[in-house]
Amino acid sequence: MEGESSYVTIEIERLEREWIEMLQNVKPPEMDEIYMQSIYRVPQNIRQNNPKVYTPLIFTIGPYHHNSLETTKKLKLKYLKGFLNRTQLPMRVFVEKIKEMEERNIIRNCYADTIECNDNFLKMILVDACFIIELFLRSDRKSEWKEKDPLIQKPRMLGFIELDLLLLENQLPFCVLEQLYKLTGMNEKFLDITLNYFENRLFGNVRPRESPKHFTDLLRSSIISSSKLGLEKLERCNEVKHVYSASQLMEAGLAFEVSPYKSFIDLTYSKHGVLTMPILNIHDNTELLFRNMMAYEHCHLSSTNIITQYVVILAFLIDTEKDVNLLVEKKIIVNWTGDAKKVATMFNNLTSQLSIPDFNSHYFSICNSLNEFYENPGNKYKAIFIHEYFNTPWKIASTTAAIVLLLLTFIQTVCSIISVVQSKKS
């Protein structure tokens, strides 16, 4: 028994040493670190629905997809050399700045995954950041580089690069790009150069003037900053489990009108049964943009899920291609894909594997109003009557003529009765 007890003691001491060693370099979780996180791997349950829209096609940026596309490594190095030639600054200046940011945990803490900081990681940050800055500067002066840079001569490839740079997993912290750009002493702000580069991808006429966390955040911020309703500041209410489709609502008498607002999230509802929606342009890459913004909202601690809420409402309204065609007819959706079924399928799939969020008070009120409008039998009877008797010019004319005839007949009858009554009195 004594030998057994001694063995147990030795085993306990061994485990104690191992477990203490396991925690040697581990720090307790701190909220400051969590709030700095902004670049995430898309959760597997969300990714599996359409993994292609989260994966870079041509250029990998940052650690998550590093070295998965070897073919572009040489081009990145050429752009790095071009950037150093442009600035005439020694490499040491950039190395010191990156090392300084890393020592202050500015870079690693932006990534939700644990990143091992070594020479390869810091070299990747330098190469990717300088590639992006030089790409933006050359794109800003395309006419000067058209005859010198083969990449600038390939608009289709540039389009793919733009999309790659908007993927959530394919990001560098924006502050790193800004800090390296500031070293050059150039007059124009890096945010302005970034906005010019992504001008055709950003939504709305009002563009954010504050530095984003990264390019995916910039895309999302461009929508929110152009909103007139201040939806992000509204309190959350409850979950909405169902809204009737656009075609069902229209059959019940609801009217759809185009909103003058520029930001497509600015939906409004009138008590007179009118849903007003800003124009939404749908391209082949719309799903990619929506999915990455929604994944960011899903992962980011301090982010309101306003884009996800909007997409859920669209998914409610668009059940079939009939609903798409209705919204196209009302000029609310501009369908550049030319395929109504494809658009309906996209919205039906966008919210799969995502938990439906609690809606803000404005959206919550709209959804409830739409359901109440549809479920009010008076609205349906009114809609049926209008559809049966006033939906074409011929029906309007014939119905009006019938009403006038009935009215004249009624007046004639009344006059006859009055005449009979008067004659009896006399």
C-alpha positions in Angstrom: 0.0 0.0 0.0 2.9 2.3 0.9 4.5 1.7 -2.5 1.2 2.4 -4.3 0.7 5.6 -2.4 4.2 6.7 -3.3 3.5 6.0 -7.0 0.3 8.1 -6.9 2.2 11.0 -5.4 4.9 10.8 -8.1 2.2 10.7 -10.8 0.4 13.7 -9.3 3.7 15.7 -9.2 4.5 14.8 -12.8 1.1 15.9 -14.0 1.4 19.1 -12.0 4.7 20.0 -13.6 3.3 19.2 -17.1 0.2 21.3 -16.6 2.1 24.2 -15.1 4.5 24.1 -18.0 1.5 24.1 -20.4 0.4 27.5 -19.0 3.9 28.9 -18.9 3.4 31.5 -21.6 -0.4 31.7 -21.5 -2.1 34.9 -20.4 -5.7 35.1 -19.1 -8.2 36.4 -21.6 -8.5 40.2 -21.6 -11.3 42.2 -23.1 -8.8 44.7 -24.7 -7.4 41.9 -26.8 -10.9 40.5 -27.7 -12.0 44.0 -28.8 -9.0 44.4 -31.0 -9.9 41.2 -33.0 -11.4 42.0 -36.3 -10.1 39.5 -38.8 -11.6 36.0 -38.6 -11.8 32.6 -40.2 -15.3 32.0 -41.4 -16.9 29.4 -39.1 -17.1 26.0 -40.8 -20.9 25.7 -40.6 -21.2 29.0 -42.5 -18.4 28.3 -44.9 -19.7 24.9 -46.1 -22.7 26.5 -47.8 -20.5 28.1 -50.4 -16.7 27.9 -49.6 -15.7 29.6 -52.9 -17.0 33.0 -51.8 -14.7 33.1 -48.8 -11.5 31.9 -50.6 -9.1 34.2 -52.6 -8.9 33.4 -56.3 -5.7 35.2 -57.3 -4.0 37.1 -54.4 -3.7 35.8 -50.8 -3.3 38.5 -48.1 -2.4 37.8 -44.5 -1.7 34.6 -42.7 -5.0 32.6 -43.2 -4.3 31.7 -46.8 -0.6 32.4 -47.0 1.3 30.4 -49.6 -1.9 28.8 -51.0 -1.4 30.7 -54.3 2.4 30.6 -55.1 2.0 32.0 -58.6 1.6 35.6 -57.4 4.6 35.6 -55.0 7.0 37.1 -57.6 4.5 39.8 -58.6 4.2 40.9 -54.9 8.0 41.1 -54.6 8.1 43.2 -57.8 5.5 45.6 -56.3 7.5 45.8 -53.1 10.6 46.8 -55.0 8.6 49.3 -57.0 7.3 50.8 -53.7 10.8 51.1 -52.2 12.0 52.7 -55.5 9.0 55.1 -55.3 9.7 56.2 -51.7 13.5 56.1 -51.8 13.4 54.9 -48.2 15.7 52.2 -46.9 14.2 48.8 -46.0 15.3 49.4 -42.4 12.6 52.1 -42.0 9.8 49.7 -42.8 11.3 46.9 -40.8 11.6 49.1 -37.7 8.0 50.2 -38.0 6.6 46.7 -38.4 8.7 45.5 -35.5 7.5 48.4 -33.4 3.8 47.6 -34.2 4.3 43.9 -33.4 6.0 44.6 -30.1 2.9 46.6 -29.2 0.7 43.6 -30.3 -1.1 45.8 -32.8 -0.8 43.3 -35.6 -1.3 39.8 -34.0 -4.2 41.0 -31.8 -6.3 41.9 -34.9 -6.5 38.2 -35.8 -8.9 36.0 -33.9 -6.7 32.9 -34.5 -3.5 32.6 -32.5 -0.7 33.7 -34.8 2.9 32.7 -34.2 5.1 35.8 -34.6 8.3 34.9 -36.4 10.4 36.3 -39.2 8.2 34.7 -41.8 5.1 36.3 -40.4 6.7 39.8 -40.3 8.1 39.4 -43.8 4.6 38.4 -45.0 3.1 41.5 -43.4 5.7 43.7 -45.1 5.3 42.1 -48.6 1.5 42.1 -48.5 1.1 45.6 -47.1 3.6 47.2 -49.6 2.0 45.3 -52.5 -1.4 46.7 -51.6 -0.2 50.3 -51.1 1.7 50.2 -54.4 -1.3 48.6 -56.2 -3.5 51.4 -55.0 -1.1 54.1 -55.9 -0.6 52.7 -59.5 -4.4 52.3 -59.9 -4.9 55.9 -58.8 -2.7 56.9 -61.8 -3.6 54.3 -64.3 -2.8 56.4 -67.3 0.8 56.8 -66.1 1.3 53.0 -65.6 -0.8 51.6 -68.5 2.3 51.2 -70.7 4.7 50.1 -67.9 2.7 47.6 -65.8 1.2 44.4 -67.3 -1.2 44.1 -64.4 -2.8 47.5 -65.0 -3.4 46.4 -68.6 -5.7 43.5 -67.4 -9.0 45.0 -66.1 -10.5 41.6 -65.7 -7.7 40.4 -63.4 -7.8 43.7 -61.5 -11.5 43.0 -60.9 -10.7 39.7 -59.4 -8.1 41.3 -57.2 -10.6 43.8 -55.9 -12.9 41.0 -54.9 -10.1 39.1 -53.2 -9.2 42.1 -51.1 -12.8 42.3 -49.8 -12.8 38.7 -48.4 -13.0 38.5 -44.6 -10.2 35.9 -44.3 -7.9 37.8 -46.7 -7.2 40.9 -44.7 -4.4 43.0 -43.1 -5.2 45.4 -40.3 -6.0 48.8 -42.0 -3.9 50.5 -39.3 -0.8 48.6 -40.5 -1.3 49.9 -44.1 -1.8 53.4 -42.8 1.3 53.4 -40.7 3.5 52.1 -43.5 2.0 54.6 -46.0 2.6 57.5 -43.6 6.3 56.8 -43.7 6.3 57.9 -47.3 5.3 61.5 -46.5 2.8 61.6 -49.3 0.1 64.3 -49.0 -3.0 62.3 -49.8 -4.6 60.3 -47.0 -4.4 56.5 -47.4 -8.1 56.3 -46.7 -8.9 58.5 -49.7 -6.7 56.4 -52.0 -8.4 53.3 -50.7 -11.9 54.8 -51.3 -10.8 55.7 -54.8 -9.6 52.1 -55.5 -12.8 50.5 -54.3 -15.1 53.2 -55.7 -17.0 50.8 -57.9 -17.5 48.2 -55.2 -18.7 50.5 -52.4 -22.4 51.2 -51.8 -24.0 54.6 -51.6 -22.7 58.1 -52.4 -21.6 58.9 -48.9 -18.4 57.2 -48.0 -16.9 56.7 -44.5 -14.4 59.2 -43.4 -13.1 57.2 -40.5 -10.5 54.5 -40.9 -12.0 51.0 -41.0 -10.6 47.9 -39.3 -10.0 46.4 -42.8 -11.4 46.3 -46.3 -14.4 44.1 -45.4 -15.3 46.5 -42.7 -14.9 49.4 -45.2 -17.4 47.7 -47.5 -20.0 47.3 -44.7 -19.3 50.9 -43.4 -20.0 52.4 -46.8 -23.5 51.1 -46.6 -24.2 52.1 -43.1 -22.6 55.6 -43.4 -24.9 56.4 -46.3 -28.0 55.5 -44.4 -30.4 58.3 -43.5 -32.2 56.3 -40.8 -29.4 55.7 -38.3 -30.3 52.1 -38.1 -27.2 51.0 -36.3 -28.0 53.2 -33.3 -31.5 51.7 -32.7 -32.2 49.3 -29.9 -32.7 45.6 -30.7 -36.2 44.1 -30.3 -37.1 40.5 -30.9 -36.6 37.9 -33.6 -38.9 37.9 -36.6 -39.7 34.4 -37.7 -41.8 35.1 -40.8 -42.8 37.7 -43.2 -45.1 37.2 -46.2 -43.5 37.2 -49.7 -43.6 40.2 -52.0 -46.2 38.6 -54.3 -48.4 37.6 -51.4 -48.3 41.1 -50.0 -49.0 42.7 -53.4 -52.0 40.4 -53.9 -53.3 41.6 -50.5 -53.0 45.2 -51.8 -49.6 46.3 -50.6 -47.8 48.8 -52.8 -44.1 48.7 -53.5 -42.3 52.0 -54.3 -38.7 53.0 -55.0 -37.2 55.0 -52.2 -35.1 58.2 -52.9 -32.6 57.1 -50.3 -29.2 55.9 -51.6 -28.5 53.2 -49.0 -30.4 50.0 -49.7 -30.9 49.3 -46.0 -33.2 52.3 -45.6 -36.6 50.6 -45.8 -39.7 52.5 -44.8 -43.3 51.6 -44.4 -46.3 53.8 -44.7 -49.6 53.2 -42.8 -51.4 53.5 -46.1 -49.9 50.2 -47.1 -46.8 51.2 -49.0 -43.3 49.6 -48.6 -40.6 51.9 -49.8 -37.3 50.3 -50.8 -34.1 51.9 -52.2 -32.7 50.4 -55.5 -30.6 47.3 -55.1 -28.3 46.4 -57.9 -27.6 42.6 -58.1 -24.5 41.4 -59.9 -22.7 38.0 -60.1 -20.5 39.0 -57.2 -23.4 40.3 -54.9 -23.5 37.0 -53.0 -19.8 37.1 -52.3 -20.0 40.7 -50.9 -23.1 39.9 -48.8 -21.7 36.7 -47.4 -18.4 38.2 -46.3 -20.1 41.2 -44.6 -22.5 38.8 -42.8 -19.7 36.5 -41.7 -18.0 39.6 -40.2 -21.1 40.6 -38.4 -21.5 37.0 -37.1 -17.9 36.9 -35.8 -17.2 40.4 -34.6 -18.1 41.1 -30.9 -19.0 44.8 -31.2 -20.6 44.7 -34.6 -24.3 45.3 -35.1 -25.8 42.9 -37.6 -27.6 45.4 -39.7 -26.6 43.9 -43.1 -27.7 40.4 -41.9 -31.1 41.9 -40.8 -31.6 43.5 -44.2 -30.7 40.2 -46.0 -33.1 38.3 -43.8 -35.9 40.7 -44.7 -35.1 40.3 -48.4 -35.0 36.5 -48.0 -38.5 36.7 -46.5 -39.8 38.9 -49.4 -38.2 36.9 -52.1 -39.4 33.3 -52.1 -39.6 32.5 -55.8 -38.6 34.1 -59.1 -42.1 35.6 -59.2 -41.1 37.8 -56.2 -37.9 38.8 -58.0 -39.8 39.7 -61.2 -42.2 41.8 -59.1 -39.4 43.8 -57.5 -37.7 44.2 -60.8 -40.9 45.5 -62.4 -41.2 48.0 -59.5 -37.6 49.1 -60.3 -36.5 48.2 -56.8 -34.2 45.4 -57.9 -31.9 45.9 -60.9 -31.0 42.3 -61.9 -27.8 42.5 -63.9 -27.5 38.6 -63.8 -30.6 38.4 -66.1 -31.8 35.3 -64.2 -34.7 35.7 -61.7 -34.4 32.1 -60.5 -30.7 32.6 -59.7 -31.5 35.7 -57.6 -34.3 33.9 -55.7 -32.0 30.9 -55.0 -29.3 33.3 -53.8 -31.5 34.9 -51.2 -33.0 31.6 -50.1 -29.5 30.3 -49.5 -27.9 33.4 -48.0 -29.4 32.9 -44.6 -28.9 29.2 -44.3 -26.6 28.2 -41.4 -27.0 31.7 -39.9 -29.1 32.2 -36.8 -31.8 34.8 -37.5 -30.8 37.9 -35.5 -32.9 40.1 -33.2 -34.1 42.9 -35.4 -33.7 46.6 -34.6 -36.9 48.5 -33.6 -37.3 50.0 -37.1 -37.1 46.7 -39.0 -39.1 44.9 -36.3 -41.9 47.4 -36.7 -41.9 47.1 -40.6 -42.1 43.3 -40.4 -45.0 43.3 -38.0 -46.8 45.9 -40.1 -46.4 43.9 -43.3 -47.8 40.8 -41.6 -50.7 42.7 -40.1 -51.5 44.2 -43.5 -51.6 40.8 -45.1 -53.7 39.3 -42.4 -56.3 42.1 -42.4 -59.2 40.6 -44.5 -60.4 44.0 -45.5 -57.2 44.7 -47.4 -57.6 41.4 -49.3 -61.2 42.2 -50.3 -60.2 45.7 -51.4 -57.3 44.3 -53.4 -59.6 41.7 -55.1 -62.2 44.4 -55.9 -59.5 46.7 -57.4 -57.9 43.8 -59.3 -61.3 42.7 -60.8 -62.6 46.0 -61.8 -59.7 48.6 -62.0 -56.6 46.8 -63.2 -56.7 47.7 -66.9 -57.9 50.9 -68.7 -60.7 48.9 -70.3 -61.9 47.6 -67.0 -61.7 51.1 -65.5 -63.7 52.6 -68.3 -66.3 49.8 -68.2 -66.6 49.9 -64.4 -66.9 53.7 -64.4 -69.5 53.5 -67.1 -71.4 50.9 -65.1 -71.2 53.0 -62.0 -72.4 56.1 -63.9 -75.3 54.1 -65.4 -76.3 52.8 -62.0 -76.1 56.3 -60.6 -78.2 57.7 -63.4 -80.7 54.8 -63.0 -80.8 55.5 -59.2 -81.4 59.2 -59.8 -84.1 58.4 -62.4 -85.8 56.0 -59.9 -85.7 58.6 -57.1 -87.1 61.3 -59.4 -89.9 58.9 -60.5 -90.8 58.2 -56.8 -90.8 61.9 -56.0 -93.0 62.6 -59.0 -95.5 59.8 -58.0 -95.6 61.1 -54.4 -96.2 64.7 -55.5 -98.9 63.7 -57.9 -100.7 61.8 -55.1 -100.5 64.8 -52.9 -102.0 67.0 -55.6 
